[in-house]
Amino acid sequence: LKGRDLWVLVLGRFPTHHKIGIPEFKYVANMHGDETVGREILLHLIDFLVTSYRRDPVITRLLNNTRIHIMPTMNPDGFEATKVPDCYYTQGRYNKNGEDLNRNFPDAFENNNSSIQPETQAVMDWIKKETFVLSANLHGGALVASYTFDNGNSVTGSLKGYSRSPDDDVFIHLAKTYSFNHASMYKGTGCDNRQTFPQGITNGYSWYQLEGGMQDYNYIWGQCFEITLELSCCKYPPADQLEKFWRDNKVALIEYIKQVHLGVKGQVTDKNGNPIPNAIVEAKGRPHVCPYRTNDQGEYFLLLLPGTYVINATVPGFKSMLKTVEIPDNTGNFSALKHDFSFSEVTMRSQAASCPKAPLYQELERASAAVKPALSIWGLMTLMLVIFK
């Protein structure tokens, strides 16, 4: 707000632009200005990646096959307002306008009435511009890996206290990847006696419901799987503890980036080999409320655990193509399984396809509520027929 930019450092073999087949990954820290550990360890991570390139074979392959975006602070004004180290809540949590940036995004479940802040808008524009596949946002105040959904309704099972996304299995895997590679997160001990997290992970809604969160926005509108990492019980610890926080998180930060190579990726092209943007590509049985579409280069990336899946590619107005794929764990090879789709009867045409920012799951809930009475009447009619027979 003071005219500051939000700085991002991009690392990779081709840092200045997207390369076909190379997935985009991001880390964002310090969206709550008083939660400072993530900001510091991302600076350590940048240093580690840069100095290890061409020295460490694993880091070299990771950087050659992944484009990594790192934003150490999303809320520089809030950070500056936090003058004194403090383990608990301070005004620096908010941006200059007094807004909580992690309650400020469009929400898939209810209308978010808070006005979009400049920092939020900048991140939304960034998500729209890049083809992010995997992400994490770094917080403080607890020690746990939290995953989508943060909000919910009856459609996502929130009545049972758990808001399940179509990719719940993948999110659990992602959260465990971080917690089990962290020095102690996997132990599940909370920051006080009241709070424990088995295996160091939690569904966001199960922990506490929040509206307008960044991770749900990434998943619904950005086609990007994001988890929220709470990295320290103390939000703003003394400087002499920062080295230990880096050591505790170093392996987990690297192992988590590797997960961007899970699943399947490829290109959708027309009969002339031209890319088809905005084609829908989804795994059967896990439809997204806002369908996942190809980017301008006709590329898709689907994060899936090893197993057998049917991938459905659809160009509106044409017959869908179905392909059964056997997905191995390719994270160690730094490349998801590759499968391209070629629509021989299509001549490339780009259709603008954006998902409305309306609460999409609200509509789904209304639709499912409308179906229920009809079903019970149908059941009654069937029963009457049986009786009359």
C-alpha positions in Angstrom: 0.0 0.0 0.0 2.9 2.3 0.6 3.8 1.6 -3.1 5.8 -1.5 -2.2 6.1 -4.3 -4.7 5.6 -7.9 -3.8 8.8 -9.5 -4.8 9.1 -13.0 -6.3 12.3 -14.8 -7.1 11.9 -17.4 -9.8 14.4 -20.3 -10.0 14.9 -23.0 -12.6 16.7 -23.8 -15.8 14.4 -21.4 -17.7 13.5 -18.8 -14.9 12.2 -16.0 -17.2 9.4 -17.9 -18.9 7.2 -21.0 -18.9 8.5 -24.0 -20.8 6.2 -26.7 -22.1 6.2 -29.8 -19.8 7.9 -28.0 -16.9 5.5 -27.5 -14.0 5.2 -24.3 -12.1 5.6 -24.4 -8.3 5.3 -21.7 -5.6 5.9 -20.9 -2.0 4.3 -17.8 -0.4 5.1 -16.7 3.2 4.3 -13.9 5.6 0.7 -13.1 4.4 0.1 -12.5 8.1 2.8 -9.9 8.7 3.5 -11.0 12.3 4.2 -14.6 11.3 7.8 -14.3 10.3 9.4 -17.8 10.3 8.2 -18.6 6.8 9.7 -15.4 5.4 13.1 -16.2 6.9 13.3 -19.9 5.9 12.3 -19.0 2.3 15.3 -16.7 2.1 17.4 -19.6 3.4 15.8 -21.9 0.8 16.7 -19.5 -2.0 20.3 -19.5 -0.9 20.4 -23.3 -0.6 18.9 -23.9 -4.0 21.2 -21.4 -5.8 24.4 -22.6 -4.1 23.5 -26.3 -4.5 22.8 -26.1 -8.3 25.4 -28.0 -10.3 26.9 -29.3 -7.0 24.1 -31.4 -5.7 22.7 -33.8 -8.3 19.2 -33.9 -6.8 18.8 -30.2 -6.5 20.3 -29.8 -10.0 17.7 -32.2 -11.5 14.9 -30.5 -9.4 15.8 -27.1 -10.8 16.3 -28.4 -14.4 12.8 -29.9 -14.3 10.8 -27.4 -12.2 10.1 -23.7 -12.3 10.1 -22.6 -8.6 8.5 -19.2 -7.6 9.3 -17.9 -4.1 7.5 -15.0 -2.5 9.1 -14.4 0.9 6.5 -11.8 2.0 3.0 -11.2 0.8 2.4 -8.6 3.5 5.4 -6.3 3.8 3.4 -3.5 5.5 2.2 -5.9 8.2 5.7 -7.2 8.8 7.0 -3.6 9.2 4.2 -2.8 11.7 5.4 -5.7 13.9 8.3 -4.1 15.7 8.9 -6.4 18.7 9.3 -10.2 18.6 6.0 -11.6 20.1 4.7 -15.2 20.1 1.1 -14.2 20.0 -1.3 -12.1 17.9 -0.3 -8.5 17.0 -1.8 -5.9 14.7 0.9 -6.8 12.2 -1.2 -9.8 11.2 -3.2 -7.4 9.0 -2.3 -5.3 6.0 -2.1 -1.5 6.0 -5.9 -1.3 5.6 -6.5 -3.6 8.6 -7.6 -6.5 6.5 -6.7 -10.2 7.0 -5.3 -11.3 3.6 -6.2 -15.0 4.4 -9.9 -14.1 4.6 -9.8 -11.9 1.5 -10.1 -14.2 -1.5 -13.3 -15.1 -3.4 -14.9 -18.1 -1.6 -16.4 -21.1 -3.3 -19.0 -21.6 -0.5 -20.4 -18.2 0.4 -20.2 -14.6 -0.7 -17.1 -12.9 0.7 -18.1 -9.3 1.2 -14.7 -7.9 2.2 -13.2 -5.7 -0.5 -10.3 -7.3 -2.4 -7.0 -5.8 -1.1 -4.1 -4.8 -3.5 -1.9 -7.7 -2.1 -4.8 -10.2 -2.8 -5.4 -8.9 -6.2 -1.7 -9.1 -7.1 -1.6 -12.7 -6.1 -4.9 -13.5 -8.0 -3.4 -11.9 -11.1 -0.2 -13.9 -10.6 -2.1 -17.2 -10.3 -4.1 -16.3 -13.5 -0.9 -15.6 -15.4 1.1 -18.7 -14.5 0.1 -22.4 -14.7 0.8 -23.2 -11.1 0.4 -26.9 -10.3 1.4 -27.1 -6.6 1.9 -24.5 -3.9 2.2 -24.0 -0.1 1.6 -20.9 2.0 3.7 -20.6 5.2 2.2 -19.4 8.5 3.0 -19.5 12.2 1.1 -20.0 15.5 0.9 -23.8 15.3 2.8 -26.8 14.0 0.7 -28.6 11.4 0.1 -29.1 7.6 -3.4 -28.1 6.9 -5.2 -28.9 3.6 -8.3 -28.0 1.6 -11.1 -27.3 2.1 -11.0 -24.5 4.7 -14.7 -23.8 4.2 -17.5 -26.2 3.3 -21.2 -27.2 3.1 -23.3 -30.3 3.0 -22.0 -31.2 -0.5 -18.4 -31.5 0.8 -19.4 -33.4 4.0 -19.0 -30.5 6.4 -22.0 -31.7 8.4 -19.6 -34.4 9.7 -17.0 -31.9 10.6 -14.7 -32.6 7.6 -14.8 -30.7 4.3 -13.6 -33.1 1.6 -12.3 -32.1 -1.8 -12.5 -34.4 -4.9 -8.7 -34.9 -4.4 -8.7 -35.5 -0.7 -6.3 -38.5 -1.1 -3.7 -36.3 -2.9 -4.0 -33.6 -0.3 -3.5 -36.0 2.6 -0.4 -37.3 0.8 0.9 -33.8 0.3 0.4 -32.8 3.9 2.0 -36.0 5.1 5.0 -35.5 2.7 5.7 -32.2 4.6 5.0 -33.4 8.1 7.0 -36.6 7.9 10.0 -34.9 6.4 9.9 -32.2 9.1 12.0 -32.6 12.2 9.0 -32.9 14.5 5.7 -32.0 12.8 4.7 -35.6 12.2 4.7 -36.3 16.0 1.4 -34.3 16.1 2.0 -32.6 19.4 0.2 -29.3 19.4 1.4 -26.0 20.8 -0.6 -26.6 24.0 -2.4 -29.5 25.7 -5.7 -28.8 24.0 -4.6 -29.2 20.5 -3.1 -32.3 18.9 -2.9 -33.2 15.2 -2.4 -36.9 14.4 0.5 -37.3 12.1 0.9 -33.5 12.0 -1.8 -32.9 9.5 -5.4 -31.6 9.5 -8.3 -30.9 7.1 -8.6 -27.1 7.3 -12.4 -27.2 8.1 -11.9 -29.8 10.8 -9.5 -27.5 12.5 -11.6 -24.3 12.2 -13.8 -23.0 9.4 -12.6 -19.9 7.5 -14.0 -18.0 4.6 -11.9 -16.4 1.8 -8.8 -18.4 2.4 -6.0 -18.5 -0.2 -5.6 -22.3 -0.4 -9.2 -22.9 -1.4 -9.0 -20.1 -4.0 -5.8 -21.7 -5.5 -7.5 -25.1 -5.8 -10.9 -23.9 -7.2 -9.9 -21.0 -9.4 -6.2 -21.5 -9.9 -6.1 -25.3 -10.7 -3.3 -25.4 -8.2 -3.1 -27.7 -5.2 -2.1 -25.6 -2.1 -1.6 -26.5 1.5 -1.1 -24.2 4.5 2.0 -24.9 6.6 2.0 -23.7 10.2 5.7 -23.8 11.1 6.1 -22.4 14.6 4.2 -22.2 17.8 5.7 -18.8 18.3 4.7 -16.3 15.5 7.7 -14.0 15.8 10.5 -15.8 17.6 13.9 -14.3 18.6 16.4 -14.1 15.8 18.8 -16.7 17.3 16.1 -19.4 16.8 15.9 -18.9 13.0 18.8 -21.2 12.1 17.0 -24.1 13.9 13.8 -23.5 12.1 15.6 -23.7 8.8 17.2 -27.0 9.8 13.9 -28.4 10.9 12.2 -27.5 7.6 14.9 -27.9 5.0 14.3 -31.5 3.9 10.5 -31.0 4.0 10.6 -27.9 1.8 12.6 -29.8 -0.9 10.5 -33.1 -0.7 7.3 -31.1 -1.0 8.5 -29.3 -4.2 9.2 -32.8 -5.7 5.5 -33.6 -5.4 4.7 -31.2 -8.3 5.8 -34.2 -10.5 3.1 -36.5 -9.3 0.4 -37.7 -11.6 0.0 -37.1 -15.3 0.6 -34.2 -17.7 0.5 -33.6 -21.4 -0.8 -31.4 -24.3 -4.1 -31.3 -26.2 -3.7 -30.6 -29.9 -5.8 -30.3 -33.0 -5.3 -32.2 -36.3 -2.5 -29.8 -37.3 -0.6 -30.3 -34.1 -1.6 -26.9 -32.8 -2.3 -26.6 -29.0 -6.0 -26.3 -27.9 -6.4 -23.9 -25.0 -9.4 -24.3 -22.6 -10.0 -28.0 -23.3 -11.3 -29.7 -20.2 -9.0 -32.5 -18.9 -10.1 -34.3 -15.7 -9.7 -37.7 -14.1 -12.9 -39.7 -14.1 -14.6 -39.8 -10.7 -13.0 -36.6 -9.4 -14.7 -33.7 -11.2 -13.8 -30.2 -10.1 -16.6 -27.7 -9.5 -14.7 -25.4 -11.8 -13.4 -27.8 -14.5 -9.7 -28.0 -15.0 -8.7 -26.7 -18.4 -5.6 -26.5 -20.6 -3.5 -23.4 -20.7 -2.6 -21.3 -23.8 -0.1 -24.0 -24.9 -2.8 -26.7 -24.6 -1.1 -28.1 -21.5 -2.7 -29.9 -18.6 -1.3 -31.1 -15.3 -3.2 -33.4 -12.9 -1.8 -34.3 -9.5 -2.7 -38.0 -8.9 -1.4 -40.7 -6.6 0.0 -43.8 -8.3 -2.8 -46.0 -9.7 -5.1 -46.6 -12.6 -7.2 -43.7 -13.8 -9.4 -42.8 -16.8 -8.4 -39.4 -18.1 -11.2 -37.5 -19.9 -10.2 -34.8 -22.4 -13.1 -32.7 -23.8 -13.2 -30.0 -26.4 -16.6 -28.4 -26.2 -18.8 -29.4 -29.2 -16.7 -32.6 -29.9 -16.7 -36.2 -28.7 -14.7 -36.6 -25.5 -11.5 -38.7 -25.6 -11.0 -41.2 -22.8 -7.7 -42.8 -22.0 -6.9 -45.3 -19.2 -3.5 -44.6 -17.7 -1.4 -46.5 -15.2 0.4 -43.8 -13.1 3.6 -44.7 -11.4 5.3 -42.7 -8.7 7.5 -40.5 -10.9 8.5 -37.9 -8.3 12.0 -39.3 -8.1 12.4 -39.0 -11.9 11.2 -35.3 -11.8 8.6 -35.8 -14.4 4.9 -36.8 -14.2 3.6 -39.5 -16.6 3.2 -37.9 -20.1 0.1 -38.4 -22.2 -1.0 -36.2 -25.1 -4.4 -36.0 -26.7 -4.9 -35.2 -30.4 -8.3 -34.2 -31.7 -8.1 -35.2 -35.4 -11.5 -33.5 -36.3 -10.8 -30.2 -34.5 -9.1 -27.2 -36.0 -7.8 -25.1 -33.2 -10.0 -22.4 -31.8 -9.6 -20.7 -28.5 -12.7 -20.2 -26.4 -12.5 -17.8 -23.5 -13.4 -19.9 -20.5 -13.4 -18.4 -17.1 -15.2 -19.7 -14.0 -17.5 -17.2 -12.4 -16.3 -16.0 -9.0 -19.7 -16.8 -7.5 -19.8 -19.3 -4.6 -19.9 -22.4 -6.8 -20.5 -24.9 -4.1 -23.5 -22.9 -2.9 -25.2 -23.7 -6.3 -24.3 -27.3 -6.0 -25.8 -27.5 -2.5 -29.0 -25.9 -3.7 -29.2 -28.4 -6.6 -28.6 -31.4 -4.4 -31.3 -30.1 -1.9 -33.7 -29.7 -4.8 -33.1 -33.3 -5.9 -33.8 -34.9 -2.6 -37.6 -34.4 -2.4 -37.9 -35.5 -5.9 -36.1 -38.7 -5.1 -38.3 -39.5 -2.1 -41.5 -38.9 -4.2 -40.0 -41.3 -6.8 -39.4 -43.8 -4.1 -43.0 -43.5 -2.9 -44.4 -43.9 -6.4 -42.3 -47.1 -6.8 -43.6 -48.4 -3.5 -47.3 -47.7 -4.5 -46.8 -49.5 -7.8 -45.5 -52.6 -5.9 -48.5 -52.5 -3.6 -51.0 -52.1 -6.4 -49.5 -55.0 -8.3 
